Amino acid sequence: MATIGGSPRIANAKGRPFAANPVLDVQLPSWRSRFVLFVLFLALLLLAGRAVWLQGISTNFLQKKGESRFARTLELPATRGKILDRNGQVLASSIPVRAIWAIPEDVKEAPKDKLRQLAKLLDMSEKELNKKLNSDKGFVYLQRQVESDVADAVVKLGIRGVQTKREYKRYYPEGSVMAHVVGFTNVEGRGQESMELMHHAMLAGVDGNRRVIKDRLGNIVEDMRAVREPKEGKDLVLSIDNRIQYIAHAKLKEAVETHKAKAGGIVVLDVRTGEVLALANLPTYNPNNRKLLTGPQLRNRVITDTYEPGSTIKPFVVALALEKEIVKPTSKIQTGSGKMKVGNATIRDAHQFETLTVEEVIEKSSNIGMAKMALQMQPQDMWEMFTTIGFGQQPRIGFPGAAAGRVRPYEAWRPIEQATMSYGHGISTSLLQVARSYMIFARNGDLIPLTFQKTATQPIGQRVISEKTAHAVRKMMEMAAGPEGTAPFAQVPGYRVAGKTGTTHKLANGRYVKQYVSSFVGFAPASNPRIVVAVMIDDPSGGKYYGGDVAAPVFSAVAANALRTMNVPPDSLKTHIVMPTKRVQESI
């Protein structure tokens, strides 16, 4: 019985002892207390076993949980390979820069004056900086490809949550001169244009990574291990000769500005190897600063744009006529009064020649002479000639956006269409296609593939015409580039040259308009050709528009410099240009 001060505890309500309460007088079975004790012991044993398992036997779980809070995988960027010209001159390389990134939640607590300094260093307004920091993301880039001195100044500000990361920026030493050959990469280092895009996989390499432990402020406190070492990108050696490229770009720019043209393009090929020695377009752009880049600047017109090649097609039709024994070089063709009716259409010459030999048809660029030869041929034969030399087919150079041009199926040709195709109307090609096709005359009848990479091997050519025909047409083209032809301005002191002018009206909404494309395609030295040079000037509006006046002088200047650069010996004793007293304009 309970006692208070030595006396039994009495329930006041009923005067009974507290211990006598029937609620307290419950007898529990002894097995229940033992069961509870067993359960508690078993739970304790399980907890002890789990602790031993986690901390002694299987540690992966806790390690993963710890690493998820403090361990990070850092990317080890591979260095992108260089792009070099054929002589080892660097055209594109990667320079180390930094990326500035931030944890928005942490940066919000930074003093306003430091954020103001940060915005100034990153060349952005405070409003723009705050917009980036007001992000729900746990990580944001504030600025990419920041120069090292600027990044160091950012670090010195000591703003919590603002960090830097190493990356690379592409640098192009030749700027706009090489823009359409080399191209450029985006901020992530992926090729976007030209060679940077075409050979991205080889240039890029493979990024590596490493595991580190960071503290809560993002600072690296321990290197854990290198998971994968980066595999550096490979260098790319181009066929381009930087010296020839520079003069080609300079002379093209001079012509475009002189003749107030809309655009222009030029390409120089090595006759022996098919290597592209130079390729330039205007307008162009600076790949190091593309803030104001426009569509017209980006267009690689030599490869992606097509146009009606005009009279530069004539040598191929003459070659076919010689191969089919329809004519001989000395065969005479009546051109009459300079007009010829084909159906309801009229074909015109620029001059009234009366009678011309086949050689003179090329020299004087007679449309009527060409039409009369073409109409004696089978349409299929002309179509096969055009397609064999690459017209209507995408060039196999791997270059992004290379145009195929257009040659309509011969079954649909009407006589007037067959006649106009003989002088380059109703057919479309790129300048690169025309330049390559002229290889058959420079290489004695065969055609080889083109390449933008330096090569030491001689490609195997595809026979298109006989060597006899190639020499005969080469002689005609040398006459066309002489004092009595349509391109006396194409002459080069000390060298014999051969080529053909082209002047065509531009098409707008399916109709010819009074705008022109002026071109000249030729090769030198004519005795043993080493280079093919093709020039195209789009919409000259300075008063002159014939290919012989606008494009031929560019050919002359570029060919002269390229031949000297390549140490090609002269093949002519003429050291000055002989100009005619009366110019012969080609027929359009």
C-alpha positions, 0 to 999 in steps of 0.5 A: 500500500502506498504511504505518504509520510509513513501513512497509507495513501487513501483515495479521498473520494471513496476512502480506499487505498490507491493501490487497491484501484481495480484498473491497476490490478491488471495481470499481464501475461509474462510472454508479452513482456518477453516478446517486447524485449525480444523485438527491441533486441532484434531492432537493435541488432538490425541497426547494428548490422546495417551500420556495419554493412554501410560503413564496413562492407558496402560503402558505395551508397554513402560515398555516392551521397557524399559525392553528389553534394561535393564531388563534381566532374569537370570537363577538360576541353580538347584543343582544336586543331590548327588550319594551315595553308600549304606552306605551314602558315596558320589560318586558324588556331585556338587561344585560351580564354575564360568563361564567366559563370555564376550561381544566381542565388549566391550573387544576389547577395553581392554589394551593388557597387561590385555588381556595377563593376562586374557589368562594366568589365563584361561590357554589358549594362546593369539591366542586362546583368540583372536579367541573367542573374534573375534566373531560376537556374542554379548555373548561368553563363554571364559571358563566354570567351572572355580575355584572360586579363578581364577574367582576372579582374572579375576574380579580383572583385571577389563576388561570391558565386561568380566563377571562371572556367577555362575554354578556347576561342578560335582566332583567324590571323588572315581575317576576311581574306580567308573567311570563305575558305576557313569559315568559323566556329560558334561559341561552343567550338563547333564548326559553322562554315567552310573548312571548320564545318567540313572537317569538324570531327577531325579538328575538334578532338575529344574532350576529357574530364576529371573528378574533383571535390568542391566546397560550398563556394565552388572552390576546388579543394581536392583532385580525386582522379582523372577519368579521361584525358582529352584527345587533342584535335588534328591539324588540317593542311589546306591546298590554299597558298596564302600568297596567291589567296592574298593577291586574288582577294586584293585584285577581286576587291579592286575590280568590284570597287572600280566597276561598282559591282554587287559582288564577285568571286575568283578561284585558282586551281592547280592543273596538275593536282586539282588543288584549290590554290585560292578562293575568294568572294566579295562581299566578305566578313571578318570571322574574328568579329561577326556581330554585324554579319549579313547573309550576302557576306556569308555566301560563298558565291564561287561554290554555292551561287549559280549563274548562266555562264554565257560564252565561257561554254563555247569551247566545249561545244566546239570541242564536241563538234571537232570530236564528232567531225562536224567541223574542223578548226579551219572550217568556214561558217557564214554568219551573214548580217549578224542575225539568225532566225531560229523559229520565232526567235532571233540570235544576234552577234555583236558585230557583222562578221560575214564569214568566220572560221571555227577558230575565229568563232571562238576568237570573236565569240560569235553566237551565230557561229556557235548556234549553227554548229550546235544545230548539227549535233544530237541534243543527247551528245551536247547533254552528255558533254555538259554532264561529263564535265560536271554541269548539273551535278554537285561537285564532290568536294565535301564543301557545305552547300556546293551547288549542282547547277542545272542542265535540263533533260535533252529530250525536252530541248527545242531547237532554239534552246539547243542553239542558245545553250551553245553560248551559255544561255538556258544552263546554270553552273557555279564558278567552281564548276566552270573552272574545273571543266576548263581542266580538259583543255589545260590537261590535254583532254582529261578531267580530274577531281578537285581538292581543298587539302594539300596532296602530293599524289597525281590524280587519275584523270577521266578522258573527255576529249582527245589530246588533238581536240584539246590542243586545237581548242586551246589554240582558239582560246589563246587567240581569244585572249590575244590582241584580236580577240575579246579579251586582250586585257587577259594577256600576261607579260612573259607568258602565253595565256588562253581563255574565254570571256563570258557576259550574260544578262541576269534573270529576274522573275523569269525574265532577262533584265539589263543587269550583267554577270561578267566573267573570264576563265583561262589558264597559263602558261598556254604551252604547258598549263599550270593554273586555271583562274576563273573570275566572275563579277556580279552586276557591274554598274560603273559603265563597263560590263563585258567580261573582257573589260571587267573580269579579264584584267583580274585574271591577268593580274592574278595569273601573273602573280601566281605564276611568279609565286610558283616559280613557273618559267616564262614561255613567251618573249613578249614583255609588254601587252599588245592592245588593239586599236579597235576592240572586239566585243563579245556577243551576249 
